[in-house]
Amino acid sequence: MRVRGFSGAEPGSFSGREMRNPLHIRHFRDRFSDQTTQRSRNLLPRKRMNEAALSHPLIIQGGMGVGVSNWVLAKAVAMRGQMGVVSGTCIDSLLVRRLQDGDIGGHIRRAMEHFPLPEVSAAVLKSYFLPEGRAPGEPYKAVPMYRQVVGRVREQLTVLSSFVEVWLAKEGHDGVVGINLLTKVQMPNLATLYGAMLAGVDYVLMGAGIPKDIPGVLDRFARHEPASMKFDVEGLGRDETQLLHFDPRVHSEAPPVEITRPFFLPIIASNSLATMLARKASGRVDGFIIEAPTAGGHNAPPRGEIVYNERGEPIYGQRDVVDLEKMKDHGLPFWLAGGSGSPEKLAEALDAGAAGIQVGTLFAYAEESGVTPELKRNVIRQAQEDTIDVVTDSRASPTGFPFKVAQVPGTLSQLPVYQQRERVCDLGYLRESYKDERGRVNYRCAAEPVDTYVKKGGKVEDTVGRKCLCNALFATIGHAQVRDEGVEEAPLITSGDELKNIRRFIGSDRTGYTAGEVVDYLLSGVQRLTSGFSYGRQTAHT
């Protein structure tokens, strides 16, 4: 990861300066003092600007959508004392597809029984639950696509869906759970946040945009008050503003449960964005996740004029390097993400003053993640054979953000598979909003049929190479939509640049691993550093 502020210490070790620092020794003593209690709280203290002593996890499991970071994965990580994170992207469509597949294990229905508005749960079950699952070749029943203003029932489905995912992730333990949302996917986000807060979510993580309004939204939702946020609409005049609204009182006159305001961690890729959010956000920012362009999923575009390499990938330069020394000036904790999935990188991050790391790729292929077992095996095998490749595709995402695509046979990363797919946009989470010729807010997606996009004022050149990430990512987790003649949507896999390094972790002869093994592996370097102290938990396995 290319960030200023890293020491030149050998991998897996802190500098002598760091280990002589009494503050750091106290951190490690606190961190490892009681093996029994700290197993569920592997936390590193930090100071807020008001000098209050708070604690945050050392490792954040990346929030990978759609449904890769599911409740099973998040729960497994949280139970090991780190931050488990569920993805909130497309969470409502994910819930109804699980119900239509029969809710294997009954977990979704069990969580729905705890939703504080039981009439909503009953209505959703009536509409979508199929006890025997879908018949072979039967398409999923879709939910109405989001718009700036949707009906009460549509909002309630979204609130319920995020509640269920967070509730299941938090069930049966006292670890911490976060939810990750894309700022760019604006329209469902308010309802998604409220549902997650009803379930007691501990952290909210948001990237792929500038989530300036979100801290104030969290403040208001914690009091069950209505909240609004700016709605990005292309073509508005200088003095025009559009808003998105959500009012909890529409769904329940009295507060259904007591809510605690979660910590808010925006995902940033520049010092300037961190400074703007720290100074001008609508409420309290509790820290930052600094994401390098080596991370999987959507990446921030390079700053300045974009130059591409021979593979068509955007080239990142010195302007895209985050200065960690300047980050410290905010007095807020920060975690490093993108190429951080190793014990050495965790040690380097701590040495550079970070609170820890966020790791996605290693967790994405753990047994607990939502990726189908077949795709996991294929990717792991390719990594072990050193044949896996990850491309930063500047054209794949309809959002216009660069998007990491793992080159895996049978997926949309392969040109013939992409060309065979009939273009359709029937989920619509990545549509852009624009002001049409009649002055109304309308919606279009660069991955929809080309003629349809152009009729809506879009440019034909913007459609080239665009992939329907919504449908492809659902296929990646085993919920592919069925098209004409029984053809299923093809999957697409996104991973960070260091995907091939999985072989270093798993070796050459294994076919799978667990999230707990990932946590132990990442912590092993820090645990070795404490071997000279009698602070408890000093080995990778306890």
Protein Blocks (a to p, Z undefined) as FASTA:
>chain_A
ZZehiacbdehiacfklmmpmklmmmmmmmmmpmmlmmmmcccddddfkopacdddfbdc
ddddehklcfklmmmmmmnopacdddfehklmmmmmmmmnopghhlmmmmmmmpcblklm
mmmmmmmpcfkopaehiacdddddddfbdcfklmmmmmmmmmmmmmmmmgoiabdcdddd
dfklmmlmmmmmmmmmmnopabdcdehiaffklmmmmmmmmnopacddddddehiafkbc
cdddddfklmombafbdcdddddddddfbfklmmmmmmmmcbdcfbdcdddfkbghjddd
dehjddddfkopacddfklpccfklmmmnopacddeehiacfklmmmmmmnopabdcdfk
lmmmgmklmbdfklmmmmmmmmmnopaccdddfklpmnlpacdddddehiakbmklmmmp
ccddfkommpccdddfkopacdddfkbcfklmmmnopafklmgopacfklmmmmmnopac
cdehhiacdddddddfklmmmmmmnommbcbdcfklmmmmmmmmmmmmmmmpcebjabfb
ZZ
